[in-house]
Amino acid sequence: MKYNLFATAMLFTSSFSNAQSLPLDLTSTMPEIEKFYLDLHQSPELSLHEQVTGRKIADRLAQLGFSVTSNVGGYGVIGIYKNGDGPTVMIRTDTDGLPITEQTGKPYASKVSVINEHGTKVGVMHGCGHDIHMSSFIGTAEQLITHKDKWQGTLMMVAQPAEEVGAGAKAMLKEGLFSKYAKPDHIVALHVSANVPAGKVALKNEYTMASVDSVDIAIKGKGGHGAYPHTTIDPVVLAARSVLAIQTITSRELSPLEPSVITVGSIHGGSKHNVISDEVKLQLTLRSYNPAVRTAQISALKRITAGIAQSAGLEESLYPTVHVHEEESIPSTYNDPAQTNLVRNAIEGAIGKNNVLDTQAVMAGEDFGLYGRTEDNIPITLFWLGGVNPSQYADAKKNNRVLPSLHSSQFAPDYKIAIPTGINAMTHAAVALFN
């Protein structure tokens, strides 16, 4: 089944006219939004380097009449539009791409490559759909300004950099996002999904995405000749014991009712066949929802690795070091139930109840959760925007085939359906929050 962008826009225009008396005419705006999307897709920028992307967002918001501030928390952009008395609603998008060489075969595929901080040439791709997010973000801003007679308050559009490295939300908050610019009463965002068909939206109350921690563990030992292992304390063996013992944290120390993931993603040690080294390095990712579980995970890592070192006869000065990259840590994303119910009802009214799905929480992470963890305790809601071509989705389900995931070099969302759906859903959600 083929989809035409303008036919899709007409379809949404018809449904909009019956949804909360908010007739959105996408037939005139979608061609320009499509151009914007294709430009973003073909010119992605890595985290902390989103200078041109930020400028494009800022220009669009300025043209719509927003008061715009650029270069907040890096290359973040804030647009403020005051429309009388009322609540402040913040809509957030993320802007950074990923170090992936695109292999979708699309005629508009990214061909960008850069030299990264390690001196390695890497491809750059919007493999997490941030170009979909930004296009829906600008389309929503356009519709809210066009229909400003339907709402009152302050519209706060936030284009956040460096989501993929967990740095953008922290940086913008540190620079006074809620104190210097505006303090929202409601915050909402969308994220494209590689598991939901385009034209649909999925969301859930309460925890929806996990906290994320990156942890480095240095396992120490006493090296020597591989022929005389009895004269050494082999860190490779200690590392192997540690990797296996770490698995018991989730399986035996934490309640089975509390989600927990501890993955050892990297292990490096030694330099030659017959040399026992002095150190092995592990890199781990930790995921959970409950902050108490996160604390327990980290505490157990320190205790277990130290205990293994002690059992091997190492002195305390050579016990493993466990380093948590706090600057990269992000909390779980908790969808405020009352606000999320309101958002759900608004989207159902816009695109139909059968197109709004309940979903389960995932162990992926998003620094969007930070906006709801300030002392202001502002309610937040993140919903999933279907990105998979409906025919491909149906075929994959029928044939038990795995679809390309987010962060895959082959992830190619059906933007011609996803973007109008995103604009539709987010516009109606925002109006509902204003009113």
C-alpha positions in Angstrom: 0.0 0.0 0.0 1.5 3.4 -1.0 1.0 6.6 0.9 1.0 10.0 -0.6 2.0 12.9 1.7 -0.7 15.2 0.5 -3.4 12.5 0.7 -2.3 11.8 4.2 -2.5 15.5 5.1 -6.0 15.7 3.6 -7.0 12.7 5.7 -5.8 14.4 8.9 -7.3 17.7 7.9 -10.7 16.0 7.7 -10.3 14.2 11.1 -9.0 17.4 12.7 -12.2 19.3 11.8 -14.2 17.0 14.1 -11.7 16.9 17.0 -12.3 19.4 19.8 -13.3 22.1 17.2 -9.6 22.5 16.2 -9.5 22.3 12.4 -5.8 22.0 11.4 -5.1 22.5 7.7 -2.0 20.4 7.0 -2.4 20.4 3.2 -0.8 23.8 3.0 1.9 23.3 5.6 3.1 19.7 5.0 5.1 20.3 1.8 7.3 22.8 3.7 7.5 20.4 6.7 8.5 17.6 4.4 11.3 19.8 3.0 12.4 20.6 6.5 12.4 16.9 7.5 14.5 15.8 4.5 17.0 18.6 5.1 17.4 17.5 8.8 17.6 13.9 7.8 20.4 14.6 5.3 22.4 16.9 7.6 22.5 15.3 11.0 24.9 16.5 13.7 26.4 14.5 16.5 25.7 15.3 20.2 27.3 18.5 21.4 27.8 19.7 17.8 24.2 20.6 16.8 25.1 24.2 15.9 23.5 24.3 12.4 20.5 22.2 13.5 19.9 24.6 16.4 20.1 27.6 14.0 17.4 26.0 11.7 15.1 25.5 14.6 15.7 29.0 15.9 15.0 30.5 12.5 11.7 28.7 12.2 10.5 29.7 15.6 11.5 33.3 15.0 9.5 33.4 11.8 6.4 32.3 13.7 6.8 35.2 16.2 8.4 33.4 19.1 10.9 35.2 21.3 14.0 33.0 20.7 17.1 32.3 22.7 19.8 30.2 21.2 22.9 28.4 22.5 21.4 27.4 25.8 23.1 24.4 27.4 25.3 24.1 24.3 23.2 24.5 21.1 19.8 24.3 22.8 17.0 26.7 21.6 14.1 28.1 23.6 11.1 29.8 22.0 8.6 31.7 24.1 5.2 32.8 22.8 2.9 34.6 25.2 -0.8 34.4 24.4 -2.6 36.0 27.3 -3.1 34.7 30.8 -3.0 31.0 31.4 -0.7 28.1 32.1 2.8 27.6 30.6 3.1 24.5 28.4 6.5 23.3 27.4 7.0 21.1 24.3 10.4 19.5 24.0 12.3 18.0 21.1 15.8 16.6 20.9 18.1 17.5 18.1 21.2 15.3 17.9 22.1 12.5 15.6 24.1 9.2 16.1 27.5 8.0 14.9 25.9 5.5 12.5 26.4 5.0 8.8 22.9 4.9 7.3 22.1 1.8 5.3 18.4 2.3 4.5 18.9 2.7 0.8 16.5 5.7 0.8 17.2 8.3 -1.9 17.3 10.9 0.9 19.7 8.9 3.2 22.3 10.7 5.1 25.8 10.7 3.6 27.4 12.7 6.3 30.6 11.6 7.9 32.8 13.3 10.5 35.9 12.7 12.5 34.9 11.9 16.1 36.7 12.8 19.3 38.8 9.6 19.0 40.1 10.6 15.5 38.0 8.0 13.8 35.8 8.7 10.7 32.2 7.8 11.5 28.9 8.2 9.6 26.2 10.3 11.1 22.5 9.4 11.0 19.2 10.4 12.7 18.9 6.7 13.7 16.7 7.5 16.7 14.2 9.6 14.8 15.1 13.0 16.2 14.4 14.5 12.7 10.8 13.2 13.0 10.7 14.8 16.5 11.9 18.2 15.2 9.6 18.2 12.2 6.6 17.4 14.4 7.8 20.1 16.9 7.9 22.8 14.2 4.6 21.7 12.7 3.0 21.8 16.1 4.3 25.3 16.8 2.9 26.4 13.4 -0.6 25.0 14.2 -0.7 26.4 17.7 0.2 29.9 16.5 -2.4 29.6 13.6 -5.0 28.5 16.1 -4.0 30.7 19.1 -7.7 31.7 19.5 -8.2 28.2 20.9 -5.9 28.5 23.9 -4.4 31.0 26.3 -1.1 31.0 28.2 2.5 30.8 27.4 3.9 28.3 24.8 7.4 27.2 25.6 9.2 25.3 22.8 12.5 23.7 23.8 14.9 22.2 21.3 17.3 20.2 23.4 20.8 19.1 22.3 22.9 16.1 23.4 20.1 13.7 24.4 22.0 10.7 23.1 24.8 11.3 25.7 22.5 12.3 28.5 23.9 15.8 28.7 21.4 18.1 27.1 18.6 18.3 29.7 21.2 18.7 32.5 23.0 21.5 30.7 19.8 23.4 29.9 18.5 23.1 33.4 21.8 24.2 34.8 21.7 27.4 32.6 18.3 28.3 34.2 15.8 26.8 31.8 13.0 27.1 34.4 14.3 30.2 36.2 15.5 32.6 33.5 13.0 31.8 30.7 9.7 30.3 32.0 8.6 27.8 34.6 6.2 25.3 32.9 3.0 24.0 34.4 3.0 21.1 32.0 5.8 19.4 29.9 5.2 17.0 27.0 7.3 15.3 24.4 7.0 12.5 21.8 9.4 9.8 20.7 9.2 7.9 17.4 8.7 4.2 17.9 10.2 1.3 15.8 7.5 -1.0 17.2 4.3 0.9 16.6 2.7 1.4 13.1 2.7 4.9 11.7 -0.6 6.6 12.3 -0.9 5.4 15.8 0.3 6.6 19.2 1.2 4.6 22.3 1.6 5.7 25.9 1.4 4.5 29.5 1.0 6.1 32.9 3.8 6.2 35.5 7.2 4.7 34.7 7.7 4.5 30.9 11.5 4.6 30.5 14.4 3.5 32.7 17.1 5.3 34.5 20.5 4.9 32.9 24.0 4.7 34.4 27.4 4.0 32.8 29.8 2.3 35.1 33.5 1.5 34.7 35.1 -1.2 36.9 38.9 -1.6 37.0 39.7 -5.1 38.3 43.3 -5.1 39.7 45.6 -8.1 40.0 49.3 -9.0 40.2 50.7 -9.8 36.8 53.5 -12.1 35.6 54.4 -14.9 33.3 51.6 -17.1 31.9 53.6 -20.2 32.6 53.8 -19.4 36.4 50.2 -18.4 37.3 50.8 -19.5 40.9 53.1 -16.5 41.3 50.4 -14.1 40.2 46.8 -13.0 41.0 45.2 -13.1 37.7 42.8 -10.2 37.0 41.3 -12.0 34.0 40.1 -14.7 36.3 38.8 -12.2 38.8 37.0 -10.3 36.0 35.4 -13.6 34.8 34.3 -14.4 38.4 33.0 -10.8 38.8 31.0 -10.9 35.5 29.2 -14.1 36.6 28.7 -12.9 40.2 27.2 -9.6 39.0 24.3 -11.5 37.4 23.1 -12.5 40.9 22.4 -8.8 41.8 19.2 -8.8 39.7 18.4 -12.5 40.1 19.0 -12.9 43.8 19.4 -9.5 45.6 16.5 -7.4 44.1 12.8 -8.1 44.2 11.6 -9.8 41.1 8.8 -7.2 41.1 11.4 -4.4 40.6 12.7 -4.1 37.0 16.5 -4.2 36.9 19.1 -4.7 34.1 22.9 -4.9 34.6 24.8 -5.5 31.4 28.5 -5.9 31.0 29.0 -4.4 27.6 32.8 -4.4 27.4 35.7 -6.3 28.9 39.3 -5.5 28.1 42.5 -6.8 29.6 45.9 -8.3 28.8 48.2 -7.8 25.8 49.8 -11.2 24.9 49.1 -14.9 25.1 51.6 -15.7 27.8 51.4 -12.6 29.9 49.2 -12.3 32.9 48.2 -8.6 33.1 47.8 -6.3 36.1 44.3 -5.0 35.2 41.1 -5.8 33.4 38.5 -3.1 32.6 34.8 -3.6 32.5 32.2 -1.2 31.1 28.6 -1.7 32.3 25.2 -0.2 31.8 22.6 -0.2 34.6 18.9 0.2 34.1 16.0 0.5 36.6 12.9 2.5 37.4 13.0 2.8 41.1 15.8 5.1 42.4 16.2 2.7 45.4 17.0 -0.1 43.0 19.7 2.0 41.3 21.3 2.7 44.7 21.2 -1.1 45.5 22.7 -2.0 42.1 25.7 0.3 42.6 26.2 -0.7 46.2 26.2 -4.4 45.3 28.7 -3.9 42.4 31.2 -2.4 44.9 30.6 -5.1 47.5 30.7 -8.1 45.2 33.9 -7.0 43.3 35.7 -6.1 46.5 34.7 -9.4 48.0 36.1 -11.4 45.0 39.3 -9.4 45.2 39.6 -10.1 49.0 39.0 -13.8 48.4 41.9 -13.9 45.9 44.2 -12.5 48.5 44.6 -9.0 47.2 45.3 -6.2 49.7 42.7 -3.5 50.1 44.7 -1.0 48.0 44.2 -3.3 45.0 40.5 -3.8 45.4 38.5 -2.9 42.2 37.5 0.7 41.6 33.9 1.2 40.6 33.3 4.6 38.8 29.8 5.8 38.1 29.7 8.4 35.3 27.3 10.7 37.2 27.6 13.3 34.5 26.0 10.8 32.1 23.4 9.4 34.5 19.8 10.1 33.8 16.7 9.2 35.9 13.7 7.1 34.8 10.9 8.9 33.0 7.7 9.0 35.0 4.6 10.0 33.2 2.3 11.9 35.6 -0.9 9.9 35.6 -3.4 12.8 35.7 -1.6 14.7 33.0 -1.1 11.6 30.9 -4.7 10.7 31.1 -5.6 14.2 29.8 -3.1 13.9 27.0 -4.4 10.4 26.1 -8.0 11.7 25.9 -7.0 14.6 23.8 -5.1 12.4 21.3 -8.0 9.9 21.2 -10.3 12.8 20.3 -8.0 13.8 17.5 -7.0 10.5 15.8 -9.5 8.1 17.1 -9.5 5.8 20.2 -8.5 2.8 18.1 -5.3 4.6 17.1 -4.1 5.2 20.7 -2.5 2.2 22.2 -1.5 1.2 25.7 2.1 0.2 25.9 4.6 -1.3 28.4 7.5 0.5 29.9 10.9 -0.1 28.3 14.4 -0.3 29.7 15.7 2.3 27.3 16.5 5.7 28.7 15.7 9.3 27.9 17.0 12.5 29.7 13.5 14.0 29.2 12.8 12.5 32.7 15.1 15.1 34.3 12.5 17.8 33.6 10.1 16.2 36.0 12.8 15.7 38.7 13.5 19.3 39.6 12.4 20.8 43.0 9.4 22.3 41.1 8.0 18.7 40.6 6.5 19.6 37.2 4.3 16.9 35.7 5.7 15.4 32.4 4.3 13.1 29.7 6.2 11.4 27.0 4.3 9.4 24.3 5.4 7.1 21.5 4.7 8.1 17.9 4.3 5.1 15.6 7.0 5.2 12.9 6.7 1.8 11.0 5.0 1.7 7.6 1.7 0.0 8.3 2.1 -2.6 5.5 5.7 -3.4 6.7 4.4 -3.7 10.3 1.6 -6.1 9.3 4.0 -8.2 7.1 6.6 -8.4 10.0 3.9 -9.6 12.4 2.5 -12.1 10.0 6.0 -13.6 9.2 7.4 -13.2 12.7 10.1 -10.9 11.3 12.1 -8.5 13.5 11.8 -4.9 12.4 14.9 -2.6 12.4 15.1 -1.0 15.9 15.9 2.5 16.9 19.7 3.1 16.6 19.8 0.6 13.7 21.5 1.7 10.4 18.4 0.4 8.6 15.8 2.3 10.7 13.6 4.3 8.2 10.4 5.6 9.7 7.4 6.3 7.5 7.7 10.0 7.9 4.8 10.8 5.5 2.4 9.3 8.0 4.3 9.7 11.3 4.9 13.5 11.0 1.2 14.5 10.4 0.2 12.1 13.2 2.8 13.7 15.5 1.6 17.2 14.7 -2.0 16.2 15.2 -1.4 14.5 18.5 0.9 17.1 20.0 -1.2 20.1 19.0 -4.3 18.6 20.5 -2.4 17.5 23.6 -1.0 21.0 24.1 -4.5 22.7 23.7 -5.9 20.3 26.2 -3.1 21.2 28.7 -3.7 24.9 28.1 -7.4 24.5 28.7 
